Every structure is written in structure tokens, then in C-alpha cells.
Amino acid sequence: CVFLQLAALERQIFDFLGFQWAPILGNFLQIIVVILGLFGTIQFRPRYIVVYTVWTALWVTWNVFIICFYLEVGGLSKETDLMTFNISMHRSWWREHGPGCIRRVVRPSAPGVLEDYSYVSVTGCIIDFQYLEVIHSAIQILLSV
């Protein structure tokens, strides 16, 4: 359970960096329910253990959805704003900061374009960001089971 808690906390940090509000909410609930599950196990409270068991099934389902989302299974697209509740255009933090990625900011030279608006070019990544997100979700599933 400690590894599950640490993995959820690590994932929470990277989702905050990418402003992905749906995963942030899910990770927060995961942390709270794992604490309740630990408390229920130590104190022998069956209701807490049942809540933890039901939540674990939902958590595994959520992580399977994230895997399908980033692998674009069944009409899902990682280019949508689904993970941010359509509030912003933020994406996975790993998209620009993955291992080996070289990030270049290119300012548009077209007249009439806002000066603070820029294009980001990312090259040289050792592993694409969607696979890092899939790995994170697969680790969560393995730790949950």
C-alpha cells in the first residue's frame, strides 16, 4: 500500500504540472481512499475495507481508460481537452519534458499575433509521452492488483 500511495503521489505531481484536472481529481481520491483502506485494515473496520475494494475496481477501470485514451483506442484522441474538462489547452507534462526531449520555443513572426503566444517544437524524445502515460497507468494497475 505504501508503494501505491507513493505512485499516486508521484503521478499527482506530474498531472498538476500539466494542468490535467480529471487525473488530478482521480489521484486525489486515490490517495484519500488508500489512507482510509489502511486505516480500515488496521482498525478492522469492514466498511472501510469494502469502500477500498470498490474504489480499487474503479481505479483500475480509470487507469484502463487512460491507457485507451493515450493509445487512441475506440475513437478516443489524446489531442482533445478531455483530461482538462475542456477548461484549457494544457496537455501531459511529459509531452514537452520527457526523457531526452529537446524543447524549442518558436515565436511567430506574423503580424497581429500576440507576442506572448509561441509555438513549441519537441524533438529527440527517447520515449513518446503517450507511452510514459501508459506506463504510469500500467504501474497503477499492477500495484492495485
GIWODA-V607780 format. One line per field, one symbol per residue. ss: DSSP state (H for helix, E for strand, L for the rest). phi: phi as a letter, one per 20 degrees, with the letter a starting at -180 (. if undefined). burial: 1 if it has 9 or more other ideal C-beta (glycine too) atoms within 8 Angstrom, else 0. A space follows every 10 residues. Layout:
ss->???
phi->???
burial->???
//
This chain:
ss->LHHHHHHHHH HHHHHHHLLL HHHHHHHHHH HHHHHHHHHH HHHLLHHHHH HHHHHHHHHH HHHHHHHHHH LLLLLLLLLL LHHHLLLLLL LLLHHHHLLL LEEEEEELLL LLLLLLLEEE EEELLLLLHH HHHHHHHHHH HHHHL
phi->.fffffffff fffffffele ffffffffff ffffffffff ffeldfffff gfffffffff ffffffffff elemnfcfee effdllebdf cgffgdcffn fddcedefdf fnegfeebed dccmffcfff fffffgffff ffffe
burial->0001101110 1101100101 1111011111 1011111111 1000000110 1100110011 0111011111 0000010100 1111000000 0111110100 1010000000 0000000001 0100100011 1111011111 10110
//
